[in-house]
Amino acid sequence: MFDVAIVGAGSAGCVLAHRLSSETSRKVVLIEAGPPKHHGLNVRAPGMYITLWRSKLDWNFTTVPQQHVDNRQMYWPRGRVVGGSNSFNTLVYIRGHRDNYDEWQRLGNPGWGFDDVLPYFKRSEDNARGASEFHGAGGLLPVHDAEPSPIARAFVDAVAARAHVPINADFNGASQDGAGFYQVSVRHGLRASTATHFLDPAGSRDNLTVITDALALGVALDGDRCTGVRVRVRGRDETIAAREVILCGGAIGSPHLLMLSGIGASAELKAAGVEPRHELPGVGKHLEDHLLCYMVHRAKATTKLSRAGLLWSVMKHVAGRSGMLAKSPVEAGAFLRHAPDAPRPDEQIHFVPYGIRPPNSDIHGDPYWGRWATIMPGLIYPRSHGEITLKSADPAEAPLIDPNYFSAPADLEHLVTGAKLCREIAATAPLAEHLEGEHFPGDGVKTDDELRAWARLNVNTIFHPTGTCKMGPAGDPMAVVDPELRVHGLRGLRVADASIMPRIIGGNTNAPTIMIAEKAADLARG
């Protein structure tokens, strides 16, 4: 019998395993479907993340055909490895806007306002800039400033000039507005994930058991109490007993596991062949995700990508943890407001000094060889909401993922407006002096209708699904967990990952997921 069973060794699960096992009287088990391969070169070298896509370490999800996006079945990479998607991502460290958390509190979630969650952000952080009002030092997660390329510096200056915004030295500081360089979770040229910096230091503790290559089949219920987790390990099904279970499977895995356990909307569960055990209609609903488009430009002096160059880069990383593979490809960005009276920035732009193969990532393609730069206008507050539902009662079969992209026409219009702005930025000095013309979408795409068609062909997830086990008070019929992350109506069961976000945050979601786990650790301690 364990005191706590944590399901999913991703961004949140590794943090919880570390924090809860630090109490030597508490027996903790961490269950992960993937293998412990988070020290492989393709995982630890930040610039090699794309080689993990469609590999054995990837859940390799695809959406159902998206009705409003040319019926595309869109590829969603998700990490099936210790570290989860924190072993896959580009390591950008963004917390979101302070009003995101104040909104969570206004929605009936006391203790989740910005002033409440800031200490948890700071507790995990070891910021190279040192401790301050907004940052922590001495935590377990390294947060560093990367050395930006000259073209990234030109991008920042061009955004400031064209959009009339400040150059922001810290998107996680007093204000999010402006253009600047992203901080990243990289140390000494290596990926700094919660697997390497939270779980590994706890791995030798006698009271922590880590079980990998173990597919969770569902939670065990005795009436309204959760009593453990059913798992399949090396072809054998067993139940791991625990006094409390915490799901950390992310916005896909956590609702999937709840529904497989009979927790969700009864009619939908019956249709999939699952016996309903606990009516909770919000499970799997309220799926939100960030979107972006790629605008690829020919460049004069960026790093030239070639097969020989990539081989040399691998050798440089192996020999000295240096070169292009030792850093995140995302160097710079911006947070802008489409309307001057917008309450907070609603446009996030990512900039990389490489080419991203158009039109999208639905199918595999080679890297874009040559000298390129890519500007990516983004949608961070989608009006379109989707859902995760069961395809069948088989735990080994992926659920149906329907983000319902562009079901709200305003989302498409937002990306078209952002694309126009990014074209103007590309034509603004000093960035214009580094570019030789737009390759994609190119001169043949000019009118709004042409841009809409291009966006539908090109739009891609930023890999930030949230909200499918959303947090809310008992009076919210679609809330899945309460403000202490306990599943409504059940005892001994919590969810702690990006799925609990009642509204998606304005920025990359890894840092907020780590914060959620830090707070969940205190809640689980009682």
Secondary structure, DSSP 4 states (H G I P E B T S, - for coil): -EEEEEE--SHHHHHHHHHHHTSTTS-EEEE-SS-S-TTSHHHHSGGGGGGGTTSTTB--EEPPPBTTTTTB--EE--B-STTGGGGTS--B-----HHHHHHHHHTT-TT-SHHHHHHHHHHHEEETT---SS--SSSSEEEEE----HHHHHHHHHHHHHHT-PBPS-TTSS---EEEE-EESEETTEE--HIIIIIHHHTT-TTEEEE-SEEEEEEEEETTEEEEEEEEETTEEEEEEEEEEEE--HHHHHHHHHHHTTEE-HHHHHHTT----EE-TTTT--BB--EE--EEEEESSSPPB-HHHHHHHHHHHHHHS-SGGGS-S--EEEEE-SSTT-SS--EEEEEESS---SS-SSS------BSEEEEEEEESS-S--BEEE-S-S-TTSPPEEE--TTSSHHHHHHHHHHHHHHHHHHTSTTGGGGEEEEEES-TT--SHHHHHHHHHHH-EE-S--B-TT-B--TT-TT--B-TT-BBTT-BSEEE-SGGG-SS--SS-SHHHHHHHHHHHHHHHH-
